[in-house]
């Protein structure tokens, strides 16, 4: 069964260093491949009642609100044929199977291609799961909405799915040990799923399982996700989830020298770290998701837990968290502008600063709040308040 992911991210941002064009996030509208329902799906009741406008990207009936059908019908997903695949959202006869109970699907066809779940549920790999809306919290506590590629594809807003059990992608605590916990960056939730077919053995540095255009969200082995940009085309590398530890230089004057905070643990907190003994590959550090990526509005993903991180290699592309302070970048920007440089967007300027630095720059080394506090402390110094970096500093 295939899931889809809504567009969420545009560029990388800096933290404890500068952004790097080569370290882009996964493609927008990347695909997700998953299958069976979580074994505790019986708890996924359809609650609370979604807002009336939820899931309104349909021309006919609405599977989220169950509006637009006769009393003895439900609004659900109708599979007309498999090869080539053809399906649509439509009114079909209502079923009797409750959320969390075993269900069955009819053979593809105009009069048969629907399941026997009661209205509000959808049969996914033999279990009825609650239909939900990605843009509203319509799943019960402990569940989150996941959107499937071969389901409700005619939703123009691409935000309709089913409720899956949530989990911790670092701890990998799914009730079914065979399932991995995969993070949905566009919501901050992580849900349980089997690895995509062929992805079960894809670990650190392996190219993710994909559809030829983008990675599947679960296109890596359990404990890994496709987040690292490998440099050419659409290739993404699998990377381990880890427990991040803040690592940065305390450098008020911006000279690049200062006490190192968290220097002993740039690879993250044990046992979920990026040490060679953990991931099988040397030379990696753990970065915060929330300060490594930004959305299409250049806002940090601060809704992603600061307990979630991922392993990056300490190469010229991804940098090293123990080098180059936040204040150093502010000071370099000041000198560039004072020297007659043209004001550019922060991301562009930081990429320029990082391009020629030995060892590159390292985004994602601190939490969003810590990065903002370091910026504020630097700009609170009277001598810095009117300097270019502090006048132009428009942080996400």
C-alpha positions in Angstrom: 0.0 0.0 0.0 1.4 3.4 -0.9 1.4 6.6 1.0 2.0 10.1 -0.2 3.6 13.0 1.5 2.5 16.6 1.0 5.0 19.3 0.0 6.6 20.9 3.0 10.1 22.0 2.6 12.1 24.3 0.3 15.7 24.9 1.6 18.1 24.2 4.4 18.8 26.8 7.1 21.8 27.3 9.3 22.4 26.6 13.0 25.8 26.7 14.5 27.0 27.4 11.1 25.8 28.1 7.6 23.4 26.5 5.1 24.8 24.5 2.2 23.0 24.1 -1.1 24.2 20.5 -1.4 22.4 19.6 1.8 18.9 19.9 0.6 16.0 18.0 2.1 13.9 15.4 0.4 11.8 16.4 -2.6 8.5 18.1 -2.0 5.6 15.8 -2.6 7.8 12.8 -2.0 6.1 9.4 -2.0 5.7 7.1 1.0 5.3 3.4 0.8 3.7 1.5 3.6 1.2 -1.3 4.0 -0.6 -3.0 6.9 -2.4 -1.3 9.8 -0.7 -1.2 13.2 -1.8 -4.0 15.5 -3.3 -1.5 17.9 -5.4 0.1 15.2 -8.6 -0.9 17.0 -8.0 2.2 19.2 -8.0 4.5 16.2 -11.6 5.7 16.7 -12.8 8.5 14.5 -12.5 11.4 16.9 -12.8 14.3 17.4 -15.3 15.2 14.8 -13.4 17.1 12.1 -14.3 20.7 11.1 -16.9 20.9 8.3 -14.4 22.3 5.9 -11.9 19.5 6.5 -11.0 17.4 3.5 -12.9 19.6 1.0 -10.7 19.0 -2.0 -13.3 16.8 -3.7 -15.7 17.4 -6.5 -18.3 14.8 -5.3 -18.7 13.4 -1.8 -16.4 14.0 1.2 -14.8 11.0 2.8 -13.7 13.0 5.9 -17.0 14.5 6.8 -19.1 11.8 5.1 -21.1 14.4 3.3 -22.7 14.1 -0.1 -24.1 10.6 -0.1 -27.4 8.9 0.5 -28.4 7.6 3.9 -27.5 4.0 3.0 -24.2 5.0 1.4 -20.7 6.1 2.5 -18.1 8.3 0.8 -15.1 6.1 0.2 -12.4 5.0 -2.2 -13.5 3.1 -5.2 -10.9 1.0 -7.1 -12.0 0.6 -10.7 -9.0 -1.2 -12.2 -5.5 -2.1 -11.3 -3.5 -2.1 -14.5 -3.3 0.7 -15.3 -4.5 1.8 -11.9 -7.7 3.7 -11.8 -9.7 4.8 -8.7 -11.8 7.6 -7.5 -13.7 9.0 -4.4 -17.3 8.2 -4.7 -20.6 7.2 -2.9 -20.7 3.4 -2.5 -22.9 1.1 -0.3 -22.2 1.5 3.4 -20.4 -1.3 5.2 -20.8 -2.7 8.7 -17.2 -3.3 9.9 -16.1 -0.9 12.7 -12.7 0.9 13.0 -10.0 -1.5 14.1 -11.9 -4.6 13.0 -10.9 -7.0 10.2 -12.3 -6.0 6.8 -12.2 -7.1 3.2 -12.1 -5.3 -0.2 -14.1 -6.2 -3.3 -12.6 -6.9 -6.6 -11.7 -3.9 -8.8 -14.7 -2.7 -10.7 -17.4 0.0 -10.9 -19.8 -2.0 -8.9 -17.4 -4.0 -6.7 -14.2 -2.0 -6.0 -15.0 -0.9 -2.4 -14.6 -2.3 1.1 -17.0 -3.4 3.9 -16.0 -0.8 6.5 -18.7 1.4 8.0 -18.8 5.0 6.9 -15.7 6.9 8.1 -13.4 3.9 7.9 -11.2 2.6 5.1 -9.9 -1.0 4.7 -6.1 -0.9 4.7 -4.3 -4.3 4.6 -7.2 -6.1 6.2 -8.1 -3.6 9.0 -10.6 -0.7 9.0 -8.8 2.5 9.8 -10.3 5.9 10.4 -10.3 8.3 7.5 -8.7 11.6 8.4 -7.5 15.0 7.3 -3.8 16.0 7.4 -4.6 19.6 8.0 -6.7 19.1 11.1 -6.1 16.9 14.2 -8.9 14.5 13.4 -7.2 11.3 14.8 -7.4 10.2 18.4 -4.5 10.7 20.8 -1.7 8.4 19.9 -2.6 8.4 16.2 -1.7 10.7 13.3 -3.0 11.1 9.7 -1.0 9.4 6.9 -1.8 10.0 3.3 -1.6 7.1 0.8 -0.6 7.4 -2.8 -3.1 5.0 -4.2 -6.0 6.3 -2.1 -8.0 9.5 -2.4 -5.7 10.6 -5.2 -8.5 12.8 -6.6 -8.3 15.1 -3.5 -7.1 18.3 -5.0 -5.7 19.4 -1.7 -3.8 16.1 -1.2 -4.6 16.0 2.5 -6.8 12.9 3.0 -5.6 9.7 4.6 -6.1 7.3 7.5 -5.1 7.3 11.2 -1.9 5.4 12.0 -0.3 4.8 15.4 2.3 7.4 16.3 5.8 6.5 17.6 9.3 7.8 18.4 11.5 7.5 15.3 14.7 7.5 17.4 13.5 5.0 20.0 11.7 2.9 17.2 9.0 1.9 19.7 6.3 0.5 17.4 4.2 -2.2 19.1 4.9 -4.5 16.2 8.7 -5.0 16.2 8.6 -5.7 12.5 7.6 -2.1 11.8 9.7 0.9 11.6 8.8 4.4 12.9 9.1 6.9 10.1 9.0 10.7 10.6 6.7 12.9 8.6 8.5 16.3 8.6 5.6 18.2 7.2 3.5 17.4 10.3 6.1 16.6 12.9 4.4 13.3 13.6 6.0 9.9 13.2 4.0 6.8 12.4 4.6 3.0 12.2 5.0 1.2 8.9 6.7 -1.7 7.4 9.7 -0.7 5.2 8.9 -0.3 1.5 9.5 -3.4 -0.5 13.2 -3.7 -1.2 14.1 -1.1 1.5 14.5 -3.6 4.4 18.3 -3.6 4.3 18.9 0.0 3.2 21.0 1.7 5.9 23.4 4.6 6.3 24.6 5.9 3.0 22.5 3.6 0.8 20.3 5.1 -1.9 16.6 5.1 -0.8 13.9 3.0 -2.4 12.0 5.4 -4.7 9.5 5.6 -7.5 12.0 7.1 -10.0 11.2 10.6 -9.0 11.4 10.8 -5.3 12.1 8.6 -2.2 9.4 6.8 -0.3 9.3 8.1 3.3 9.8 4.5 4.4 12.3 3.8 1.6 15.0 2.8 4.1 15.3 0.1 6.8 13.8 0.4 10.2 15.6 3.1 12.1 16.6 5.0 9.0 14.9 7.6 6.7 15.8 9.3 3.4 16.9 12.8 4.3 20.4 13.4 3.0 20.8 14.9 -0.4 23.6 13.1 -2.2 24.4 15.7 -4.8 23.1 14.7 -8.2 19.6 14.5 -9.6 17.0 13.0 -7.2 19.2 10.7 -5.3 18.7 10.7 -1.5 20.7 8.7 1.0 19.3 6.7 3.9 20.4 8.1 7.3 19.9 6.8 10.8 17.7 8.5 13.3 19.5 9.7 16.4 19.1 11.6 19.7 20.7 15.0 19.1 22.9 16.8 21.6 23.5 20.6 21.2 27.1 21.2 20.0 28.3 24.8 19.5 31.0 27.3 20.3 30.3 30.1 22.8 31.9 32.9 20.8 30.5 36.4 21.7 33.1 38.3 19.7 32.7 36.2 16.5 36.4 35.4 16.1 35.7 31.7 15.7 37.3 30.7 19.0 35.4 29.8 22.2 34.3 27.2 24.7 32.8 24.1 23.1 29.4 23.1 24.4 28.4 19.5 24.0 31.8 18.7 22.4 31.9 15.3 23.8 28.7 14.2 22.1 28.4 15.7 18.6 27.4 12.2 17.5 24.3 12.3 19.7 23.2 10.8 22.9 23.7 7.0 23.5 22.3 4.6 22.8 20.7 6.3 19.7 23.8 8.0 18.4 25.8 8.2 15.2 28.9 6.4 16.5 30.5 3.9 14.2 29.5 1.1 16.6 25.9 2.2 16.2 25.4 2.8 12.5 28.4 0.9 11.1 30.0 3.9 9.4 32.6 6.3 10.9 32.7 10.1 10.8 29.0 11.1 11.4 27.3 13.5 13.8 23.7 13.9 14.9 21.7 17.0 13.7 18.4 18.4 14.9 15.6 18.1 12.3 13.9 21.3 13.5 16.9 23.6 12.8 18.3 21.8 9.8 15.3 22.2 7.5 12.9 25.1 6.8 9.6 25.0 5.1 8.6 26.8 1.9 8.1 30.1 3.9 11.6 29.8 5.3 10.3 29.0 8.7 12.1 26.4 10.9 10.4 23.1 11.6 10.2 23.9 15.3 7.1 21.8 15.6 9.3 18.7 15.1 10.5 17.5 18.4 14.0 18.5 19.5 14.4 14.9 20.6 14.5 13.8 16.9 17.8 14.0 14.9 19.5 12.3 12.0 23.1 11.3 11.3 25.1 13.3 8.8 28.7 12.7 7.6 31.2 15.3 8.6 32.2 16.1 5.1 32.6 19.4 3.3 29.0 19.2 2.3 27.6 18.6 5.8 30.3 20.2 7.9 31.3 19.6 11.5 29.4 20.9 14.5 32.5 21.5 16.5 33.7 24.2 14.1 32.5 27.8 13.3 30.3 29.5 15.8 27.0 31.2 15.1 28.5 34.5 16.0 31.4 33.9 13.6 28.8 33.9 10.7 27.3 37.1 11.9 30.7 38.7 12.1 31.6 37.4 8.6 28.4 38.9 7.2 29.2 42.2 8.8 32.7 42.3 7.3 31.3 41.3 3.9 28.8 44.1 3.9 31.2 46.6 5.4 33.7 45.7 2.7 31.3 46.8 0.0 29.5 43.4 -0.5 26.0 43.4 -1.8 23.3 42.5 0.6 21.7 39.2 -0.3 19.3 36.8 1.3 20.8 35.1 4.4 20.7 31.6 2.8 22.6 32.8 -0.3 25.2 34.7 1.7 25.7 31.8 4.1 26.1 29.4 1.2 28.8 31.7 -0.1 30.6 31.9 3.2 30.5 28.1 3.6 31.6 27.2 0.1 35.3 27.8 0.7 35.6 26.9 4.4 37.7 23.9 5.2 35.4 21.2 6.4 32.3 23.1 5.3 29.6 24.5 7.6 27.3 22.6 9.8 23.5 23.3 10.1 21.3 21.7 12.7 23.8 21.5 15.5 21.5 23.3 18.0 17.8 23.7 18.8 16.0 26.6 17.1 15.6 28.4 20.5 19.3 28.1 21.2 20.3 29.4 17.8 17.9 32.4 18.2 19.3 33.1 21.7 22.9 33.1 20.3 21.8 35.6 17.6 20.0 37.8 20.1 23.0 37.8 22.5 25.3 38.9 19.8 23.0 41.7 18.6 22.4 42.8 22.2 25.9 44.1 22.4 25.6 47.9 21.8 28.5 47.9 19.3 26.8 45.2 17.2 23.2 46.5 17.3 23.5 48.6 14.2 25.9 46.5 12.3 24.7 44.8 9.0 24.1 41.3 10.4 21.8 42.5 13.2 20.0 45.1 11.0 19.4 42.4 8.3 18.9 39.5 10.5 15.5 38.1 9.6 15.5 34.6 11.0 12.9 32.0 10.2 
